[in-house]
Structures are given as C-alpha cells and as structure tokens.
Amino acid sequence: MLETLYLHLSGHDVLSDEERSLLADTIVNQREFTEGEDLVSEGSRPSFSTLLLDGFAARYKYLENGSRQFTALHIAGDFVDLHAFS
C-alpha cells in the first residue's frame, strides 16, 4: 500500500531506500474505512494525522440548507488533515 505514497512523492524528488524505510516506520496504525464513513468529524481535535494509502476521500462542510459542499478531494498519498494537525 505504501507504493502509492512512494510514487506520489517520487514525482517531486528521488526517494532513497532509507527514506522509504523511515516513512514506513512512521505509520503506527492502519485502519480501513467503509464508503461514506467520516475519517475525521467536524469539531473533533485529532491527536494524529491521517495518510490516505488507498482510495479517495473528500472534505466537506454542511450548508444551512442541509446539503454538503465539497471543499477538497484527496487521493492515495495525500495527508487528509495535515493542515489541522499540531
């Protein structure tokens, strides 16, 4: 599953075997989500960052009329919440 991340990063720079190993070692937990399940809920304060290893994810917010507005799409190799992680 990390091959997608390596491919994504290789578009910007060359990854050494040591860098690939370090990236693999940083992944502490893996979790599978079902279609439609939220990775992070609005208002939550996660203590971790999420790297999407496979599939697609979307960021959205609810509008006043109850519909959703998509604000970002993520593909494998993206950190879906790195901007909010501190």
DSSP file (Angstrom, degrees, kcal/mol; ACC not computed):
  #  RESIDUE AA STRUCTURE BP1 BP2  ACC     N-H-->O    O-->H-N    N-H-->O    O-->H-N    TCO  KAPPA ALPHA  PHI   PSI    X-CA   Y-CA   Z-CA
    1    1 A M    >>        0   0    0      0, 0.0     3,-0.9     0, 0.0     4,-0.6   0.000 360.0 360.0 360.0 -26.8    0.0    0.0    0.0
    2    2 A L  H 3>  +     0   0    0      1,-0.2     4,-2.6     2,-0.2     5,-0.2   0.660 360.0  82.5 -73.5 -13.7    2.9    2.4    0.5
    3    3 A E  H 3> S+     0   0    0      1,-0.2     4,-2.5     2,-0.2    -1,-0.2   0.857  87.5  55.2 -59.1 -34.3    3.9    2.1   -3.1
    4    4 A T  H <> S+     0   0    0     -3,-0.9     4,-2.4    49,-0.2    -1,-0.2   0.914 108.9  47.3 -64.6 -42.4    1.2    4.7   -4.0
    5    5 A L  H  X S+     0   0    0     -4,-0.6     4,-2.8     2,-0.2     5,-0.3   0.935 112.2  49.6 -62.5 -46.4    2.8    7.1   -1.5
    6    6 A Y  H  X S+     0   0    0     -4,-2.6     4,-2.3     1,-0.2    -2,-0.2   0.908 111.8  48.4 -60.1 -42.1    6.3    6.5   -2.8
    7    7 A L  H  X S+     0   0    0     -4,-2.5     4,-0.7    -5,-0.2    -1,-0.2   0.915 111.5  50.3 -63.7 -43.3    5.0    7.1   -6.4
    8    8 A H  H >< S+     0   0    0     -4,-2.4     3,-0.8     1,-0.2    -2,-0.2   0.936 115.1  42.4 -60.0 -48.9    3.3   10.3   -5.3
    9    9 A L  H >X S+     0   0    0     -4,-2.8     3,-2.0     1,-0.2     4,-1.5   0.815 104.4  65.4 -69.9 -31.1    6.5   11.6   -3.6
   10   10 A S  H 3< S+     0   0    0     -4,-2.3    -1,-0.2     1,-0.3    -2,-0.2   0.689  87.7  70.2 -67.0 -17.0    8.7   10.4   -6.4
   11   11 A G  T << S+     0   0    0     -3,-0.8    -1,-0.3    -4,-0.7    -2,-0.2   0.667 110.3  33.1 -69.8 -15.1    7.0   13.0   -8.6
   12   12 A H  T <4 S-     0   0    0     -3,-2.0     2,-0.3     1,-0.4    -2,-0.2   0.666 132.2 -10.0-111.2 -26.0    8.8   15.6   -6.6
   13   13 A D  S  < S-     0   0    0     -4,-1.5     2,-0.4     2,-0.0    -1,-0.4  -0.973  74.7 -86.3-165.2 167.3   12.1   14.0   -5.6
   14   14 A V        -     0   0    0     -2,-0.3     2,-0.5    -3,-0.1    -4,-0.1  -0.751  39.2-146.3 -87.3 130.2   14.0   10.8   -5.6
   15   15 A L        -     0   0    0     -2,-0.4     2,-0.1    -9,-0.1    -5,-0.0  -0.851   8.2-145.0 -99.6 128.1   13.4    8.6   -2.5
   16   16 A S     >  -     0   0    0     -2,-0.5     4,-2.3     1,-0.1     5,-0.2  -0.398  28.4-109.0 -80.1 165.6   16.2    6.5   -1.1
   17   17 A D  H  > S+     0   0    0      1,-0.2     4,-2.2     2,-0.2     5,-0.1   0.872 122.0  54.7 -61.1 -36.7   15.6    3.1    0.4
   18   18 A E  H  > S+     0   0    0      2,-0.2     4,-2.4     1,-0.2    -1,-0.2   0.908 108.1  48.4 -64.1 -41.8   16.4    4.7    3.8
   19   19 A E  H  > S+     0   0    0      2,-0.2     4,-2.4     1,-0.2    -2,-0.2   0.894 110.5  51.2 -65.8 -39.9   13.7    7.3    3.3
   20   20 A R  H  X S+     0   0    0     -4,-2.3     4,-2.2     1,-0.2    -1,-0.2   0.912 111.0  48.6 -62.2 -41.6   11.2    4.7    2.2
   21   21 A S  H  X S+     0   0    0     -4,-2.2     4,-2.1     2,-0.2    -2,-0.2   0.905 110.1  50.9 -64.8 -42.6   12.0    2.7    5.4
   22   22 A L  H  X S+     0   0    0     -4,-2.4     4,-1.0     2,-0.2    -2,-0.2   0.906 110.3  49.8 -63.1 -41.5   11.7    5.8    7.6
   23   23 A L  H >X S+     0   0    0     -4,-2.4     3,-0.7     1,-0.2     4,-0.6   0.925 110.2  50.2 -61.8 -44.6    8.3    6.6    6.0
   24   24 A A  H >< S+     0   0    0     -4,-2.2     3,-0.8     1,-0.2    -1,-0.2   0.874 108.2  53.8 -61.9 -36.9    7.1    3.0    6.6
   25   25 A D  H 3< S+     0   0    0     -4,-2.1    -1,-0.2     1,-0.2    -2,-0.2   0.714  99.2  63.0 -72.0 -20.5    8.2    3.2   10.2
   26   26 A T  H << S+     0   0    0     -4,-1.0     2,-0.9    -3,-0.7    -1,-0.2   0.683  79.3  93.2 -79.2 -16.4    6.2    6.3   10.9
   27   27 A I    <<  +     0   0    0     -3,-0.8     3,-0.1    -4,-0.6    -1,-0.0  -0.679  47.4 167.4 -81.3 108.5    2.9    4.6   10.2
   28   28 A V        +     0   0    0     -2,-0.9     2,-0.4     1,-0.3    -1,-0.2   0.894  61.1  22.5 -89.8 -46.2    1.8    3.4   13.6
   29   29 A N        -     0   0    0      2,-0.0     2,-0.4     0, 0.0    -1,-0.3  -0.961  60.7-161.2-127.1 141.1   -1.8    2.4   13.0
   30   30 A Q        +     0   0    0     -2,-0.4     2,-0.4    -3,-0.1    -3,-0.0  -0.966  14.4 177.9-118.4 140.6   -3.7    1.4    9.9
   31   31 A R        -     0   0    0     -2,-0.4     2,-0.4     2,-0.0    -2,-0.0  -1.000  20.9-140.3-142.2 140.9   -7.4    1.5    9.6
   32   32 A E        -     0   0    0     -2,-0.4     2,-0.3     0, 0.0    -2,-0.0  -0.835  18.1-156.9 -99.6 139.6   -9.9    0.7    6.9
   33   33 A F        -     0   0    0     -2,-0.4     2,-0.2     4,-0.1     3,-0.1  -0.871  12.9-126.6-113.9 148.3  -12.9    2.9    6.4
   34   34 A T    >   -     0   0    0     -2,-0.3     3,-2.2     1,-0.1     2,-0.1  -0.554  44.9 -79.7 -87.5 158.9  -16.2    2.0    4.8
   35   35 A E  T 3  S+     0   0    0      1,-0.3    -1,-0.1    -2,-0.2     3,-0.1  -0.358 119.8  17.3 -58.0 129.9  -17.7    4.1    2.0
   36   36 A G  T 3  S+     0   0    0      1,-0.3     2,-0.3    -2,-0.1    -1,-0.3   0.287  92.7 129.5  90.2 -10.1  -19.4    7.1    3.5
   37   37 A E    <   -     0   0    0     -3,-2.2    -1,-0.3     1,-0.1     2,-0.3  -0.598  60.5-119.9 -79.7 137.7  -17.7    6.8    6.9
   38   38 A D        -     0   0    0     -2,-0.3     3,-0.2     1,-0.2    -4,-0.1  -0.583  15.5-162.6 -77.2 135.3  -16.1   10.0    8.2
   39   39 A L  S    S+     0   0    0      1,-0.4     2,-0.4    -2,-0.3    -1,-0.2   0.882  85.8  10.9 -78.4 -43.5  -12.3    9.9    8.8
   40   40 A V  S    S-     0   0    0      6,-0.0    -1,-0.4     4,-0.0     2,-0.3  -0.998  80.9-137.1-136.9 131.1  -12.4   13.0   11.0
   41   41 A S    >   -     0   0    0     -2,-0.4     3,-2.1    -3,-0.2     2,-0.0  -0.631  33.7 -93.3 -90.8 148.1  -15.7   14.6   12.2
   42   42 A E  T 3  S+     0   0    0     -2,-0.3    -1,-0.1     1,-0.3     3,-0.1  -0.316 111.6  19.5 -57.6 134.1  -16.2   18.3   12.3
   43   43 A G  T 3  S+     0   0    0      1,-0.3    -1,-0.3    -3,-0.0     2,-0.1   0.271  94.0 126.2  88.8 -12.0  -15.2   19.9   15.6
   44   44 A S    <   -     0   0    0     -3,-2.1    -1,-0.3     1,-0.1    -4,-0.0  -0.397  53.3-144.7 -77.2 159.4  -13.0   17.0   16.6
   45   45 A R        -     0   0    0     -3,-0.1    -1,-0.1    -2,-0.1    -3,-0.0  -0.745  20.1-160.4-123.3  81.0   -9.4   17.5   17.7
   46   46 A P        -     0   0    0      0, 0.0    -6,-0.0     0, 0.0     0, 0.0  -0.266  15.4-151.5 -65.0 149.4   -7.5   14.5   16.5
   47   47 A S  S    S+     0   0    0     38,-0.1     2,-0.3    39,-0.1    38,-0.0   0.060  78.4  50.1-105.0  21.9   -4.1   13.8   18.1
   48   48 A F  S    S-     0   0    0     33,-0.0     2,-0.3     2,-0.0    38,-0.1  -0.936  78.3-120.3-148.8 166.0   -2.8   12.1   14.9
   49   49 A S        -     0   0    0     -2,-0.3     2,-0.5    36,-0.1    33,-0.1  -0.855  23.6-133.2-112.2 153.6   -2.5   12.8   11.2
   50   50 A T        -     0   0    0     -2,-0.3    30,-2.1     2,-0.0    31,-0.6  -0.925  13.0-166.3-115.1 123.4   -4.1   10.6    8.5
   51   51 A L  B     -A   79   0A   0     -2,-0.5     2,-0.7    28,-0.2    28,-0.2  -0.932  21.4-134.9-104.5 122.8   -2.3    9.5    5.4
   52   52 A L        +     0   0    0     26,-3.0    25,-3.9    -2,-0.6    26,-0.3  -0.693  26.5 176.1 -81.6 114.4   -4.6    8.1    2.7
   53   53 A L        +     0   0    0     -2,-0.7     2,-0.3     1,-0.3   -49,-0.2   0.734  64.9  10.6 -91.4 -25.3   -2.9    4.9    1.5
   54   54 A D  S    S+     0   0    0    -50,-0.1    -1,-0.3    21,-0.1     2,-0.2  -0.992 105.8   7.9-154.8 143.7   -5.6    3.7   -0.9
   55   55 A G  S    S-     0   0    0     -2,-0.3    21,-0.8    -3,-0.1     2,-0.3  -0.478  82.6 -61.4  90.7-157.2   -8.8    5.1   -2.5
   56   56 A F  E     -B   75   0B   0     19,-0.2     2,-0.3    -2,-0.2    19,-0.2  -0.910  37.4-171.8-131.6 155.0  -10.3    8.6   -2.4
   57   57 A A  E     -B   74   0B   0     17,-1.9    17,-3.5    -2,-0.3     2,-0.4  -0.979   8.5-151.9-144.0 155.7  -11.6   10.9    0.4
   58   58 A A  E     -B   73   0B   0     -2,-0.3     2,-0.4    15,-0.2    15,-0.2  -0.978   8.9-142.1-130.7 143.2  -13.4   14.2    0.3
   59   59 A R  E     +B   72   0B   0     13,-2.7    12,-2.7    -2,-0.4    13,-1.3  -0.860  34.9 164.7 -97.7 137.6  -13.5   17.1    2.7
   60   60 A Y  E     -B   70   0B   0     -2,-0.4     2,-0.3    10,-0.3    10,-0.2  -0.966  26.8-151.7-148.1 163.3  -16.9   18.7    3.0
   61   61 A K  E     -B   69   0B   0      8,-1.9     8,-2.8    -2,-0.3     2,-0.3  -0.978  27.6-113.4-134.3 152.4  -19.0   21.1    5.1
   62   62 A Y  E     -B   68   0B   0     -2,-0.3     6,-0.2     6,-0.2     2,-0.2  -0.661  28.8-143.2 -84.6 137.9  -22.7   21.2    5.7
   63   63 A L    >   -     0   0    0      4,-3.2     3,-2.1    -2,-0.3    -1,-0.0  -0.479  30.6 -99.1 -92.5 168.6  -24.6   24.2    4.4
   64   64 A E  T 3  S+     0   0    0      1,-0.3    -1,-0.1    -2,-0.2    -2,-0.0   0.804 123.1  56.5 -59.2 -30.7  -27.5   25.9    6.1
   65   65 A N  T 3  S-     0   0    0      2,-0.1    -1,-0.3     1,-0.1     3,-0.1   0.406 121.0-106.5 -84.3   4.4  -30.0   24.0    3.8
   66   66 A G  S <  S+     0   0    0     -3,-2.1    -2,-0.1     1,-0.3     2,-0.1   0.314  81.8 121.2  91.6  -8.8  -28.6   20.7    4.9
   67   67 A S        -     0   0    0     -5,-0.1    -4,-3.2     1,-0.1     2,-0.4  -0.367  61.6-114.4 -82.1 169.1  -26.7   19.9    1.7
   68   68 A R  E     -B   62   0B   0     -6,-0.2     2,-0.5    -3,-0.1    -6,-0.2  -0.823  15.4-155.7-106.4 143.6  -22.9   19.3    1.6
   69   69 A Q  E     -B   61   0B   0     -8,-2.8    -8,-1.9    -2,-0.4     2,-0.4  -0.979  18.0-138.6-114.8 119.6  -20.3   21.4   -0.1
   70   70 A F  E     +B   60   0B   0     -2,-0.5   -10,-0.3   -10,-0.2     3,-0.1  -0.631  24.1 175.6 -78.4 130.0  -17.2   19.5   -1.1
   71   71 A T  E     +     0   0B   0    -12,-2.7     2,-0.3    -2,-0.4   -11,-0.2   0.542  62.8  10.7-112.5 -12.6  -14.1   21.6   -0.4
   72   72 A A  E     -B   59   0B   0    -13,-1.3   -13,-2.7     2,-0.0     2,-0.4  -0.967  55.0-149.2-163.0 149.1  -11.3   19.2   -1.2
   73   73 A L  E     -B   58   0B   0     -2,-0.3     2,-0.4   -15,-0.2   -15,-0.2  -0.978  18.3-160.1-120.3 138.9  -10.7   15.8   -2.8
   74   74 A H  E     -B   57   0B   0    -17,-3.5   -17,-1.9    -2,-0.4     2,-0.3  -0.925   4.1-165.7-122.2 144.1   -7.9   13.5   -1.7
   75   75 A I  E >   -B   56   0B   0     -2,-0.4     3,-2.0   -19,-0.2   -23,-0.2  -0.768  46.3 -64.7-119.0 167.2   -6.1   10.7   -3.5
   76   76 A A  T 3  S+     0   0    0    -21,-0.8   -23,-0.2    -2,-0.3    -1,-0.1  -0.256 123.8  36.6 -52.4 133.6   -3.8    7.9   -2.2
   77   77 A G  T 3  S+     0   0    0    -25,-3.9     2,-0.3     1,-0.4    -1,-0.3   0.270  92.5 117.3 101.9  -8.7   -0.6    9.5   -1.0
   78   78 A D    <   -     0   0    0     -3,-2.0   -26,-3.0   -26,-0.3     2,-0.7  -0.676  64.9-132.9 -91.7 145.0   -2.3   12.6    0.5
   79   79 A F  B     -A   51   0A   0     -2,-0.3     3,-0.3   -28,-0.2   -28,-0.2  -0.884  20.9-161.0 -86.9 119.1   -2.4   13.7    4.1
   80   80 A V  S    S+     0   0    0    -30,-2.1    -1,-0.1    -2,-0.7   -29,-0.1   0.660  81.9  17.6 -82.5 -14.3   -6.0   14.5    4.6
   81   81 A D  S >> S+     0   0    0    -31,-0.6     3,-1.2     2,-0.1     4,-0.8   0.119  78.9 122.9-142.9  24.5   -5.7   16.6    7.7
   82   82 A L  G >4 S+     0   0    0     -3,-0.3     3,-0.8     1,-0.3    -2,-0.1   0.852  73.5  61.3 -61.4 -34.7   -2.1   17.7    8.0
   83   83 A H  G 34 S+     0   0    0      1,-0.2    -1,-0.3    -4,-0.2    -2,-0.1   0.778 108.9  42.6 -62.6 -26.7   -3.0   21.3    8.0
   84   84 A A  G <4 S+     0   0    0     -3,-1.2     2,-0.4     2,-0.0    -1,-0.2   0.526  91.1 103.4 -97.5  -8.1   -5.0   20.9   11.2
   85   85 A F    <<        0   0    0     -3,-0.8   -38,-0.1    -4,-0.8   -36,-0.1  -0.606 360.0 360.0 -81.6 130.2   -2.5   18.6   13.0
   86   86 A S              0   0    0     -2,-0.4    -1,-0.2   -38,-0.1   -39,-0.1   0.333 360.0 360.0-142.2 360.0   -0.5   20.3   15.7
